[in-house]
């Protein structure tokens, strides 16, 4: 995924949770705080970080969301489920973010998904491939209905690759 594509995806990822706040967002003042998870010392994390900054700059330059500016709060996961949990707890309880986006490691996303869901915050993962994340939504929708993804899961990717390979072989 190119950085410009990631920036567009993150732009939507940032706006949609903010819009999901609906009336609550209209009634509040100050910025809408979006937590961004990722391994920022590594290329995938830096891409998430840079793309989210670019997206927020564009959104804020256009007037924000519902008249409110967006503010990003970054939390390093180092690709570790335990560090991811600590990062999410800081975002939720110290930084008091309105939504969380990011993370590319399925193991980290699986570790933090229940914490975010229990606190009824939107969680939009930006590169995780595990089908288990979506399976959680299917198994317990009331709890996990706050989870969204911008990326196909590994089963979907495999299905598309097999189809494409089949088409290539018949040419």
Secondary structure as GFF3:
##gff-version 3
##sequence-region A 1 171
A	DSSP	alpha_helix	3	20	.	.	.	ID=ss1
A	DSSP	alpha_helix	22	27	.	.	.	ID=ss2
A	DSSP	beta_strand	32	38	.	.	.	ID=ss3
A	DSSP	alpha_helix	43	61	.	.	.	ID=ss4
A	DSSP	beta_strand	70	76	.	.	.	ID=ss5
A	DSSP	alpha_helix	81	89	.	.	.	ID=ss6
A	DSSP	pi_helix	90	94	.	.	.	ID=ss7
A	DSSP	beta_strand	99	102	.	.	.	ID=ss8
A	DSSP	alpha_helix	106	118	.	.	.	ID=ss9
A	DSSP	beta_strand	122	125	.	.	.	ID=ss10
A	DSSP	alpha_helix	131	139	.	.	.	ID=ss11
A	DSSP	alpha_helix	141	144	.	.	.	ID=ss12
A	DSSP	beta_strand	147	149	.	.	.	ID=ss13
A	DSSP	alpha_helix	154	169	.	.	.	ID=ss14
###
